[in-house]
Structure formats: structure tokens, C-alpha cells
Amino acid sequence: MVDERTLVIVDAANVVGSVPDGWWRDRRGAAERLRDALVPFAETGLPGRAGPVELVLVVEGAARGVAPVPRVRVDPAPGTGDDRIVELVAAAAGRDRVVVTADRELRRRAEAYGARCVGPRAVRPSPPSHD
């Protein structure tokens, strides 16, 4: 049976690093907070992609110990996160795939396999306004 949901692959290191909130002091904790924030997107989808979607959070380095939760699969990269993301995109040929990252080189590589790429804002809440 083919999964018809859009496959959304999130570059944890890049999305976490997109907000200077002290993530560097606790990389694993930052990845866990991102994982938890992704849960609602499994049902609602992303801008331009209605839910439900399949969510995969690719972690690397100090964040490799992050556990999955219902609706968010965590994939610990054995090497670089970018290489693992490209492997996942290539393996899901024929499915609608979206990669969440701001990394230009990763975007180029993923798009070469037919994935669409969106920036971290697609899954991060906007910072509070100080008007």
C-alpha cells in the first residue's frame, strides 16, 4: 500500500538554528522542543500542503538521542543530516515530498530529486511582536 500523504522531512539542525534562543546550550533539548512543536502539523499540514502529512525529523550529532512521539518519526542520521535527508527524499520517489530547511545546498540536492523545499518559518511560530 502506497502512503499518499505528503512526506515532510525536517532538517532539525537547520530549523533549530534558525532562531537564536540559546539552542546551542542544549541541542538535544532544542530538537525535542522542535519535535513536540511539529505534532500539530501532522494533521493540519503545512502552508500549501493540507494535512494529514507524514513528518520525519532528521537529527544529527548531540540530538541523535531524541525519541519519536506519535505523529513525528525521528530519524537519527548515521552521518550528516543533509546526506540522510537526501537519502529519504530519493527513497520516496513518486510521493509528494517537502523538505524544511534554509540550507541552500541541501535545497539544491533535494530539489534535484523532485522535492519541494520550504524555509523554517513553515514550522516555527513567528516571534512575538514588540509593537
N, C-alpha and C positions, 0 to 999 in steps of 0.2 A: 504494500500500500504506500503510495507516494504522499508525503506530507505537503499539503497545498498552502500551508501558512507561509508568510514571508519569513525568511531566516534573517534575523537581525544579530549581527556579530559586533560586539562592543569591545573596542581596544581600551581595556581598563587603565593601563598606564597613561595613555594619552588623554582620556576623558578625566581621570582623577587629576592629572597635571594641568588641566585647563583652568582650574580655579585655585588661586594661591591662598588656601585655607589652612596651611600647616600640614598638608598630607605627607610631606617628607619626613615628619617625625614619627609617623605610624602608617607605613604603606599598606600593611595588611588591613588595618582598621579602616583606612580610606577606601580600599577596594570592597570591604564588607558593607560600608555605608552606601557605596555606589550600587552594589548588588541589590541591597534592600530597596533602594530608590527605583530600581528597574522593574520591580514586581508589577506595579500597575500597568506598565507599558505592554505586558504580555497580553492583556485583554483589550486595552484601548488602542494599541498600535502607536505608530509614530506619525508626525506630520506628513501627510501624503500617502500613508500606508495604514489603512484601517486594520484593527485587530480582529481576531487574535493573531499574534505573531509568536514565533519560536525565538526565544532570547538565549544567546550564548555570550557569556562574559569571559574573555580571554585574559588570563592573568599570567604574570611572569615574575621572576625574582622573589623578593620578600613577600609578595602577595600570593605565591603558589599554594599556600595552605588554606585559602578561602574555600569554604564548603558551599555546595549548591543549596538552594532553597526551592520550594515549589515554584514553578514557572520561570526560574532562571537557572540554566545549566552553567556551571563554571568549568572552564577548560584550562587546566594549567599547561602552559607552553613548555615543552621539554627544552627548547632553545629560546629563540627570540619570539616575542609575542607577534611581531609582524609576520614572521615566517609561518607561524601556526594559523594566523588569520587567513593568509593566502591559501594555505592547505585546505582550510574549512570551506572557503569560497569555491575553490576548484572542485572539491569533493561533492558539492551541492549543485553542480551544473544542472541546468534545467529548472531549478527553483528560482523564485524571486529572492534576491539576496541584497541586504543593505548592510554596509559596514559603517560603524560610527567611529570616526576619527578625524583629527585635523592634520594628521601626518601626510604631507603631500606625496612622498614616495610610496607609502602604503596605499594611498588612494589610487595612484597610478597603477600599481600592481593589481589591486583588487578589480579596478575597472577593466583591466585587460582580460579578466575572466568573466566580464559581464555584470559585475556587481555595481550597485548604485552606492554612492558614499554621501553621508551627511556629517555635519560637524557635531561636536559635543553638546551644543545647545539643544539638540533634538531630544536629549535625555537628561539634561541638567536644568533645574529650575533657574529662572532668571534671578540675579542678585536683587536684594531689596532696594527699592528706590529711596533716595535720601532727599526727596523734594521738601 
